[in-house]
Every structure is written in C-alpha cells, then in structure tokens.
Amino acid sequence: MKRVLAKAAAVAAAAGLAPLMFTASAQADPGTVHFTSGSFSCAIYGDGTVGCDLAQPTRLHYEGLPFLLHVGEIVIDQSWLPAHPTFDPGTPYTLPGGNPQLNDVKTGDGAWGPYIEHAGARCEVGFHGSFGCQAKGRGFTIYSGTISA
C-alpha cells in the first residue's frame, strides 16, 4: 500500500510540474519582449527601454561627428540621450538559446516588413532590409552595415 501511495504521489508531483516544464515561454520576463531581426538580438523592456546585441561589431555613426565607432551593443534607455553603445559583458539582450524571430512576436506588418510595438517602443524591418528602433523619443537605424543614431 505504501508503494502505491508513493507512486501516486510521484505521479501527482510530476503532473504538477509538467505545466511549468512544457509551457516555458521564450520570454524571460513577462514585461520584456525578446526577438531577433537579422544580426540584431533585441529586448524591449516594460519601461520602454530597447537594447540590442549585434552578432559582430558594427559601425555607429552620429550625425555631425567626423568619425565612426565600432560597437557590439546599442541601447535606447534615456529620453535625453541618443541611442548609444553599452559595453556589458556577454549578451544581455539575448536569451539563452537565442531570441525568437521578429516574425514570431510581431504586432503588425508595415510597408516593408514586420514590426513590434511594446511599452511605447517600436522596432521594425524597413526599406531594403534596414532595421530600426524608436523609443523614448530617440532611435537608430541600420542600413548597409552602418548604424545611424
């Protein structure tokens, strides 16, 4: 009888854990949406902050500056600051195992491709495969291997 009860308890425990194991979302935090578009792995947080890891260092150009920076991350986190590089260790905007494709989490389709809007921010595929994000009154766009902010 004890063996039957122990087995029943084990089955009940496994049944209770099954929803947790099989319904795990690709999103780590319910207030954050992760996605990948081209070489960008991005996260839009519940406060409207946008951050993206780049697959390889990419040129960043600010209008009015006579030089380019090479960056591995870009973030929009302040309304008073343009989109800017960060230098976090690792890939803070990429989930373990990778982010879902933009098409899998999109909230709509624009003239040139899918977009996602979340927490007041918007990221989208643009003309000729460009990609860009706007948040907190700031933005960036990548086209032809250069990010403009």
Sequence and secondary structure as in RCSB ss.txt:
>XXXX:A:sequence
MKRVLAKAAAVAAAAGLAPLMFTASAQADPGTVHFTSGSFSCAIYGDGTVGCDLAQPTRLHYEGLPFLLHVGEIV
IDQSWLPAHPTFDPGTPYTLPGGNPQLNDVKTGDGAWGPYIEHAGARCEVGFHGSFGCQAKGRGFTIYSGTISA
>XXXX:A:secstr
 HHHHHHHHHHHHHHHHHHHHHS  S SSTT EEEEETTEEEEE TTS EEEEEEEEEEEE TT SS EEEEEEE
E  TTS SB    SS TTS TT   BHHHH SEE SSSEEEEETTEEEEE GGG EEEEETTEEEEEETTEEE 
